[in-house]
């Protein structure tokens, strides 16, 4: 009886440590992803008004 309780208690401890470790791992990845997006991310607005129009140039040497 004592052996069964000990096995169940150890199993619960192992599962709880594993779940806690997994939770820390996932939360750290999420924080790192947010920092990456903030640093490397760009504004999602690309202003296209004003500026020069694109002009295609053909050169005789390229033919």
C-alpha positions as CSV (number, residue, x, y, z in Angstrom):
1,X,0.0,0.0,0.0
2,X,2.8,2.4,0.9
3,X,4.7,1.5,-2.2
4,X,1.7,2.3,-4.4
5,X,1.2,5.7,-2.7
6,X,4.9,6.4,-3.2
7,X,4.8,5.6,-6.9
8,X,1.7,7.7,-7.4
9,X,3.3,10.6,-5.5
10,X,6.5,10.4,-7.5
11,X,4.5,10.2,-10.7
12,X,2.6,13.4,-9.7
13,X,5.8,15.2,-8.9
14,X,7.5,14.2,-12.2
15,X,4.4,15.3,-14.2
16,X,4.2,18.6,-12.3
17,X,7.9,19.4,-12.9
18,X,7.5,18.5,-16.6
19,X,4.5,20.7,-17.0
20,X,6.2,23.6,-15.2
21,X,9.3,23.3,-17.4
22,X,7.1,23.1,-20.5
23,X,5.2,26.2,-19.4
24,X,8.5,28.2,-18.9
25,X,9.8,27.0,-22.3
26,X,6.6,28.1,-24.1
27,X,6.5,31.5,-22.3
28,X,10.1,32.3,-23.1
29,X,9.6,31.5,-26.8
30,X,6.6,33.8,-26.9
31,X,8.5,36.6,-25.3
32,X,11.4,36.1,-27.6
33,X,9.0,36.1,-30.6
34,X,7.5,39.4,-29.4
35,X,10.9,41.0,-29.0
36,X,11.9,39.8,-32.5
37,X,8.7,41.2,-34.1
38,X,9.3,44.5,-32.3
39,X,12.9,44.8,-33.4
40,X,12.7,43.5,-36.9
41,X,9.1,44.3,-37.7
42,X,8.2,47.1,-40.0
43,X,5.3,49.4,-40.1
44,X,2.5,47.9,-42.1
45,X,1.9,51.2,-43.9
46,X,3.8,51.8,-47.1
47,X,3.1,55.3,-48.3
48,X,3.0,55.5,-52.1
49,X,2.0,59.1,-52.7
50,X,4.6,61.7,-53.8
51,X,7.9,60.7,-55.2
52,X,9.1,59.9,-58.7
53,X,7.3,57.7,-61.2
54,X,9.2,54.6,-62.3
55,X,10.7,54.9,-65.7
56,X,11.9,51.9,-67.7
57,X,15.2,52.5,-69.4
58,X,16.3,50.4,-72.4
59,X,20.0,50.3,-73.3
60,X,21.3,49.2,-76.6
61,X,24.1,47.3,-74.9
62,X,21.7,45.1,-73.1
63,X,20.2,43.7,-76.2
